[in-house]
Amino acid sequence: MTLTTHFSRTPDPALKHDTQTDLDFGAREALRLLSPDPDNWVLDRPGIDHNVTLVGGSGTGSTFAFALRRAGIGHVTIIDAAEDEVHAGLWLNRARMHKLRTPKNLPGPELGIPALSFQAWYEARHGQEAYAAIDRIPRVAWAEYLSWYRHFLNIPVRYGVRLVRVEPADGFFRLHLEVNGVPQVETTRKIIFGNGVAGGGGAYIPPVLERVPRSLYAHTADTIDFEALRGKMVAILGSAASAFDAAGVALEAGAKVHLFARREVIASIPTNRVRGYPGAYDNYPQIPDAARWFQAWRFRRLGSTPPADAIERVLAFPNFHLHLSAPWSTAHERNGHIVAQVDGETFDFDFAIAGTGYFVNPTARPEFEAFAQHIALWRDRYTPPADQQDDELGNHPYLGKGHEFQEKVPGTAPYLKDIHIYNPAGFVSFGLPIGDVPSIKRDVPAVVSRISHDLFFADWEHHEKRITGDYPADFDESLYAAAIWKKTAGAITS
């Protein structure tokens, strides 16, 4: 079967979004004034369903779909394992902050079209003064904006479609899917993984929890029934933003919370200046490996700092307790509780939440099982100084300029260049939390440019004939015949 994603300038009038009112006049005008979307120039190939498959249907998938459309690349599909739009992505599910952690004025999904920006959307609904009054973007408002963006641009997402395995073939991939639980195989030439924070590996569970039943703890990546924690003693492991966010929700639900941090202080110096420094932001992929490694290692060593409002949120509750320099030494289950040893003290908890982040390792992803051993990792390409050793960073894929996988041994798996990674697995290579708003302006065009390049030159003979062929003239000689000078002997003109 052939599945084709078609995009249209005209929003679907049946959609329950405010796309047909004067509120969005500016966005409609912006699209009207753009040159028409280019026709799909990619040559069809027998047996190929898609030119590009986007894995992940939240903001990343929508942004890439729009960028590919504007590049004239058709036959694009977006798949998402979630059952529907509400459950897709993290903003209405696992994200628990009140406000985004990034500045409100960073360029994002609008891709240089101001009328499609969050600011334009927010001001159309709440006014300029309201936008000026917010310091950062409210999380729920961001989710509403992304939904509007998706529907306004008529970008369809296929929900209930889970990618099980990628099988390399001759010049394409077979995608083994589960579509609403039913196995199905589709084919594609390119894949973009925009599948979020766990997409490069998975949630990191501290080894100290190995002896604790899974029913007694969760990771911040999980769906957590916070209401069930009312009146309970809850431990939070971790001190980055997600840990404080989980603590805040637990406290608001009526739990008693102890947060355990390994670090001595929560406030640390900012470790990543890339996004506000255009020189570094634009050129980061070209800086030497040693410098990229050092920046990533330094960030890991110092850790990320939660925003001040995340800390203020938990400090509003007298039943919140912060433990510094307090890693858990042991933990086990006793009588349905967690008994933990921490710095010589014994604690008894009803439940624990690991706000301990995510690990990156392509070999841990079942989708890549058929070829994971061929993927070049940072440990394969760079040997750091002895005092900068870090096995976790060494597991990050060593990505090319278009976020594509590279071969560990040249010639063994050339198809890897057709898999593009747009999630935090690209951190060491690109110096930003890839997949978040700060990475959009630089990296989405880079990925689309590489895809365009590869698809074009894969069929160069066809395109060469197309651009050098003989085509009928737009007019014939009769247009200018009367003005042709007729030579006469000794003619004098004035």
Legacy VTK file of the C-alpha trace (Angstrom):
# vtk DataFile Version 3.0
C-alpha trace
ASCII
DATASET POLYDATA
POINTS 494 float
0.000 0.000 0.000
1.028 3.602 -0.512
0.400 6.114 2.219
0.869 9.744 1.295
0.700 12.743 3.572
-0.914 15.711 1.846
-0.711 19.201 3.263
-3.023 22.084 2.480
-3.031 25.809 3.140
-6.729 25.731 4.019
-7.428 24.600 7.591
-10.112 21.965 8.021
-13.318 23.838 9.017
-14.443 20.809 11.038
-11.532 21.131 13.462
-12.458 22.518 16.851
-9.722 25.129 16.829
-9.913 28.873 16.478
-8.494 28.872 12.945
-11.344 30.572 11.086
-11.635 33.731 13.159
-9.988 37.128 13.046
-7.722 36.017 15.882
-5.598 34.165 13.342
-5.909 36.631 10.475
-2.188 37.377 10.640
-1.260 33.707 10.345
-3.616 33.209 7.402
-2.173 36.270 5.718
1.367 35.057 6.294
0.590 31.772 4.561
-1.222 33.566 1.726
1.755 35.830 1.104
4.252 32.972 1.047
5.082 31.509 -2.300
3.002 28.369 -2.885
4.343 25.166 -1.419
6.690 23.586 -3.969
5.469 20.482 -5.729
6.960 17.221 -4.563
10.133 16.834 -6.628
11.255 13.499 -5.174
11.101 10.690 -7.710
8.618 7.956 -6.842
10.104 4.504 -6.426
8.089 1.280 -6.792
7.285 -0.343 -3.471
8.221 2.694 -1.355
5.430 4.060 0.820
7.184 7.124 2.251
10.123 9.339 1.464
10.395 10.346 5.121
8.902 8.803 8.245
8.837 10.965 11.368
8.769 9.000 14.622
7.111 11.203 17.237
4.044 13.353 16.642
4.447 16.186 19.132
5.987 19.582 18.322
9.097 18.095 16.733
7.165 16.016 14.227
4.942 18.920 13.231
7.894 21.277 12.791
9.773 18.822 10.592
6.654 18.114 8.540
6.209 21.816 7.800
9.907 22.273 6.976
9.911 19.259 4.629
6.779 20.510 2.911
8.416 23.893 2.292
11.448 22.068 0.870
9.260 20.314 -1.704
9.669 16.872 -0.149
6.429 14.909 -0.270
5.243 11.469 0.812
5.943 12.289 4.471
4.221 10.506 7.332
4.219 11.103 11.096
3.624 8.200 13.466
3.079 8.271 17.220
2.471 5.395 19.613
0.050 7.455 21.731
-3.625 6.733 21.335
-4.535 10.322 20.458
-3.277 13.898 20.395
-3.956 14.532 24.088
-1.752 11.631 25.150
1.038 12.328 22.662
4.191 14.091 23.747
4.973 15.161 27.287
3.378 18.565 27.770
-0.016 17.312 28.972
1.323 14.082 30.404
4.740 13.661 32.018
5.758 17.329 32.103
4.913 18.736 35.530
6.382 22.229 35.537
4.129 25.280 35.522
6.286 27.067 32.936
8.772 26.028 30.265
12.371 26.315 31.362
13.522 28.137 28.230
13.176 31.880 27.519
9.845 32.805 25.951
11.377 34.581 22.959
13.515 31.766 21.531
12.832 31.008 17.858
10.801 27.824 17.562
8.387 25.950 15.301
7.505 29.079 13.308
10.675 28.567 11.221
11.186 32.259 10.567
7.511 33.119 9.932
6.587 35.490 12.802
2.831 35.053 12.416
3.197 31.356 13.241
5.177 31.983 16.441
4.025 31.379 19.990
4.131 35.113 20.636
1.777 35.845 17.734
-0.566 33.059 18.822
-0.563 34.152 22.473
-1.020 37.858 21.735
-3.918 37.080 19.377
-5.720 35.420 22.263
-4.598 37.374 25.320
-3.149 40.646 24.059
0.318 42.185 23.908
0.279 43.244 27.543
-0.450 39.689 28.659
2.491 38.356 26.669
4.757 41.062 28.062
3.705 40.083 31.577
4.830 36.446 31.384
8.491 35.683 32.004
8.375 32.181 30.520
5.788 30.244 28.537
3.096 28.471 30.599
3.302 24.733 29.943
-0.386 24.249 29.130
-0.372 27.283 26.833
2.582 25.758 24.974
0.625 22.529 24.495
-2.347 24.513 23.178
-0.080 26.424 20.790
1.442 23.234 19.388
-2.036 21.805 18.849
-3.100 24.979 17.042
0.089 24.926 14.931
-0.521 21.321 13.912
-4.148 21.837 12.955
-3.730 25.285 11.437
-1.083 23.942 9.068
-3.153 20.789 8.496
-0.403 18.411 9.550
-1.862 14.935 10.137
-0.410 12.552 12.708
-1.118 8.818 12.702
-1.769 7.959 16.337
-1.752 4.440 17.724
1.195 3.502 15.490
4.215 2.066 17.319
7.542 1.401 15.634
8.755 -2.032 16.701
11.788 -2.594 14.489
13.714 -1.001 11.627
14.905 -3.461 8.998
17.477 -2.192 6.474
16.817 -3.183 2.858
18.349 -2.198 -0.479
18.056 1.601 -0.512
15.163 1.775 1.945
13.903 0.494 5.287
11.111 -1.854 6.202
9.316 -0.476 9.233
7.768 -3.167 11.400
4.853 -1.436 13.081
1.959 -2.117 15.377
-1.036 -0.136 14.163
-3.616 -0.150 16.943
-2.050 -3.410 18.054
-2.054 -5.040 14.594
1.329 -5.874 12.980
2.003 -4.029 9.741
5.019 -3.388 7.506
5.641 -0.144 5.614
8.636 1.110 3.670
10.503 4.397 3.839
13.691 5.960 2.497
14.465 8.241 5.442
13.638 8.188 9.160
13.743 11.037 11.670
13.576 10.053 15.324
11.984 12.986 17.137
10.785 10.793 19.972
11.702 12.784 23.053
13.958 12.516 26.070
13.872 8.708 26.277
14.242 8.181 22.542
18.009 7.726 22.638
18.014 5.090 25.336
15.610 5.130 28.259
14.845 6.277 31.782
17.779 5.904 34.181
16.878 3.936 37.313
19.510 4.167 40.079
20.998 0.765 40.997
20.116 1.403 44.656
16.455 0.728 43.746
17.149 -2.743 42.350
15.918 -4.461 45.545
12.751 -2.364 45.706
9.562 -3.722 44.035
8.549 -1.703 41.004
5.156 -1.060 42.569
6.831 1.063 45.243
8.629 3.511 42.979
8.315 5.323 39.660
10.491 7.344 37.354
9.468 10.863 36.389
9.025 9.466 32.853
6.137 7.335 34.133
2.499 8.198 34.517
2.132 8.683 38.274
-1.090 8.704 40.285
-0.174 11.577 42.574
-3.605 11.628 44.211
-2.853 8.157 45.576
0.095 9.691 47.438
-2.053 11.920 49.638
-0.895 11.613 53.224
1.993 9.326 52.236
5.719 9.696 52.869
7.378 10.160 49.481
11.069 10.212 48.584
12.363 12.049 45.536
15.782 10.999 44.229
17.482 13.681 42.167
17.879 17.435 42.204
17.379 18.618 38.623
14.219 20.302 37.389
12.151 17.142 36.832
12.800 16.022 40.429
11.622 19.350 41.864
8.612 19.347 39.527
7.584 15.885 40.752
8.080 17.001 44.343
5.866 20.007 43.700
2.997 17.912 42.321
3.302 15.391 45.172
3.177 18.165 47.762
0.184 19.756 46.068
-1.529 16.362 46.208
-1.011 16.248 49.975
2.096 14.076 50.302
4.988 14.571 52.697
8.162 14.834 50.631
11.876 14.365 51.239
14.112 15.237 48.274
17.591 13.687 48.241
20.345 15.404 46.243
23.807 14.004 45.621
25.226 17.494 45.181
26.344 19.807 47.971
24.402 22.814 46.677
21.443 23.155 44.333
22.501 26.444 42.831
25.410 25.835 40.460
26.990 27.950 37.761
25.301 27.784 34.351
27.191 25.208 32.310
25.846 25.752 28.813
26.014 29.169 27.175
25.426 27.960 23.621
21.845 29.054 22.952
22.437 32.721 23.795
25.728 32.944 21.941
25.150 32.880 18.157
28.779 32.233 17.319
28.870 29.081 19.429
25.298 28.083 18.582
25.753 28.303 14.822
29.193 26.713 14.667
29.065 24.165 17.469
28.956 21.073 15.203
32.263 22.186 13.647
34.270 22.717 16.823
36.910 20.065 17.604
35.857 16.816 19.220
37.979 17.537 22.292
36.118 20.798 22.922
32.681 19.225 22.386
33.550 16.387 24.721
34.838 18.760 27.400
31.664 20.850 27.312
29.476 17.753 27.660
31.693 16.324 30.417
31.643 19.633 32.299
27.862 19.785 32.075
27.550 16.241 33.431
29.952 16.940 36.258
28.267 20.134 37.442
24.697 19.080 36.676
21.719 21.095 35.537
20.036 23.548 37.856
16.255 23.753 38.304
14.693 27.188 37.733
14.095 29.263 40.838
10.312 28.984 40.581
10.537 25.159 40.733
12.337 25.483 44.071
9.972 28.171 45.341
7.053 25.880 44.492
8.185 23.203 46.979
9.353 25.670 49.626
5.752 26.814 50.016
5.039 23.569 51.885
6.220 22.983 55.477
6.224 19.217 54.864
9.028 19.479 52.273
12.541 18.515 53.371
15.723 18.890 51.334
18.731 16.612 51.884
22.066 17.718 50.367
25.092 15.478 49.808
22.692 12.607 50.505
22.906 9.747 48.019
21.079 6.592 49.098
23.497 3.845 50.130
20.938 1.010 50.391
17.214 0.489 49.944
14.925 -2.511 50.337
11.280 -3.383 50.889
9.864 -4.166 54.326
6.165 -4.611 55.074
5.160 -2.780 51.905
7.420 0.182 52.593
10.834 1.330 51.364
13.568 1.324 53.999
16.499 3.489 52.900
19.892 4.133 54.438
21.134 7.661 53.779
24.248 9.150 55.357
23.939 7.015 58.464
20.191 7.630 58.897
17.320 5.226 58.264
14.160 6.419 56.528
10.824 4.723 55.915
8.868 5.728 52.803
5.606 4.682 51.209
6.790 5.523 47.711
9.823 6.849 45.834
10.139 8.817 42.606
13.389 8.754 40.655
14.013 12.142 39.064
17.322 10.810 37.821
17.169 11.617 34.136
17.782 9.407 31.130
20.572 7.320 29.705
21.656 7.333 26.067
22.682 4.140 24.320
21.455 3.171 20.829
22.200 -0.493 21.536
19.436 -0.421 24.174
16.764 0.587 21.656
14.833 -2.410 20.263
14.167 -0.534 17.007
17.894 -0.679 16.197
18.509 -4.299 17.159
19.358 -5.379 13.597
22.248 -2.936 13.215
23.079 -1.301 16.558
26.542 -2.848 16.550
27.419 -0.829 13.427
26.522 2.605 14.867
29.525 4.812 15.608
29.511 6.018 19.208
31.615 8.758 20.735
33.809 6.168 22.418
34.628 4.810 18.951
35.771 8.187 17.621
37.318 10.027 20.550
39.491 9.070 23.522
39.241 11.693 26.263
41.978 12.531 28.765
42.099 10.287 31.810
40.493 12.949 34.010
37.528 13.335 31.600
36.503 9.697 31.265
32.726 9.220 31.174
31.164 5.948 30.017
27.720 7.509 29.713
28.915 10.178 27.292
30.870 7.548 25.386
27.582 5.776 24.624
26.195 8.784 22.732
26.085 8.305 18.963
28.694 10.224 16.991
26.316 12.031 14.632
26.971 13.662 11.279
26.127 17.269 10.403
22.552 16.330 9.513
22.093 14.381 12.759
22.549 11.131 10.874
24.025 7.947 12.308
27.507 7.130 11.082
29.190 3.786 10.554
31.579 2.437 13.135
33.515 0.807 10.279
33.135 2.547 6.889
31.370 0.400 4.325
29.688 -1.984 6.754
26.331 -0.218 7.083
25.932 2.632 4.553
22.190 2.814 5.219
22.858 4.405 8.638
23.155 7.833 7.009
19.418 7.664 6.296
18.498 7.542 9.991
18.437 11.001 11.590
18.433 11.407 15.376
16.688 14.476 16.749
16.507 13.723 20.452
18.891 14.133 23.426
21.171 11.422 22.032
22.648 14.273 19.975
23.827 16.208 23.035
27.569 15.490 22.816
27.621 16.110 19.066
25.577 19.313 19.098
25.861 20.853 22.562
22.187 21.430 23.260
19.292 19.396 24.655
18.328 18.283 21.144
14.575 18.164 20.674
13.888 21.153 22.914
13.029 24.619 21.611
16.644 25.913 21.581
17.700 23.324 19.004
14.988 24.060 16.423
16.424 27.128 14.684
19.787 25.566 13.879
19.141 21.869 13.633
15.797 21.423 11.864
17.090 23.202 8.708
20.320 21.170 8.896
18.442 17.861 8.980
16.045 18.879 6.202
18.952 20.115 4.072
20.738 16.782 4.441
17.592 14.827 3.578
17.026 17.013 0.520
20.642 16.497 -0.567
20.495 12.722 -0.182
17.149 12.261 -1.929
18.201 14.534 -4.787
21.545 12.932 -5.523
20.195 9.409 -5.088
18.285 10.095 -8.330
20.762 12.506 -9.910
20.420 11.097 -13.452
16.686 11.756 -13.374
17.110 15.278 -11.996
19.924 16.083 -14.429
17.666 15.216 -17.360
14.897 17.262 -15.834
16.961 20.429 -15.364
18.841 20.184 -18.689
16.083 18.872 -20.935
14.658 20.707 -23.947
11.354 22.332 -23.161
8.996 24.260 -25.469
9.618 27.997 -25.545
7.171 30.250 -23.745
6.482 32.146 -27.003
7.340 32.002 -30.720
9.038 34.449 -33.074
5.800 36.228 -33.953
6.049 38.082 -30.642
8.991 40.182 -31.828
8.940 39.686 -35.626
7.798 43.231 -36.414
10.769 44.737 -34.586
13.474 42.746 -36.377
15.830 45.066 -38.214
15.914 44.470 -41.926
19.319 45.384 -43.287
19.328 47.825 -46.223
22.376 49.092 -48.119
23.597 52.523 -47.018
20.827 52.948 -44.509
21.064 56.015 -42.330
19.045 56.304 -39.163
18.444 59.206 -36.893
LINES 1 495
494 0 1 2 3 4 5 6 7 8 9 10 11 12 13 14 15 16 17 18 19 20 21 22 23 24 25 26 27 28 29 30 31 32 33 34 35 36 37 38 39 40 41 42 43 44 45 46 47 48 49 50 51 52 53 54 55 56 57 58 59 60 61 62 63 64 65 66 67 68 69 70 71 72 73 74 75 76 77 78 79 80 81 82 83 84 85 86 87 88 89 90 91 92 93 94 95 96 97 98 99 100 101 102 103 104 105 106 107 108 109 110 111 112 113 114 115 116 117 118 119 120 121 122 123 124 125 126 127 128 129 130 131 132 133 134 135 136 137 138 139 140 141 142 143 144 145 146 147 148 149 150 151 152 153 154 155 156 157 158 159 160 161 162 163 164 165 166 167 168 169 170 171 172 173 174 175 176 177 178 179 180 181 182 183 184 185 186 187 188 189 190 191 192 193 194 195 196 197 198 199 200 201 202 203 204 205 206 207 208 209 210 211 212 213 214 215 216 217 218 219 220 221 222 223 224 225 226 227 228 229 230 231 232 233 234 235 236 237 238 239 240 241 242 243 244 245 246 247 248 249 250 251 252 253 254 255 256 257 258 259 260 261 262 263 264 265 266 267 268 269 270 271 272 273 274 275 276 277 278 279 280 281 282 283 284 285 286 287 288 289 290 291 292 293 294 295 296 297 298 299 300 301 302 303 304 305 306 307 308 309 310 311 312 313 314 315 316 317 318 319 320 321 322 323 324 325 326 327 328 329 330 331 332 333 334 335 336 337 338 339 340 341 342 343 344 345 346 347 348 349 350 351 352 353 354 355 356 357 358 359 360 361 362 363 364 365 366 367 368 369 370 371 372 373 374 375 376 377 378 379 380 381 382 383 384 385 386 387 388 389 390 391 392 393 394 395 396 397 398 399 400 401 402 403 404 405 406 407 408 409 410 411 412 413 414 415 416 417 418 419 420 421 422 423 424 425 426 427 428 429 430 431 432 433 434 435 436 437 438 439 440 441 442 443 444 445 446 447 448 449 450 451 452 453 454 455 456 457 458 459 460 461 462 463 464 465 466 467 468 469 470 471 472 473 474 475 476 477 478 479 480 481 482 483 484 485 486 487 488 489 490 491 492 493
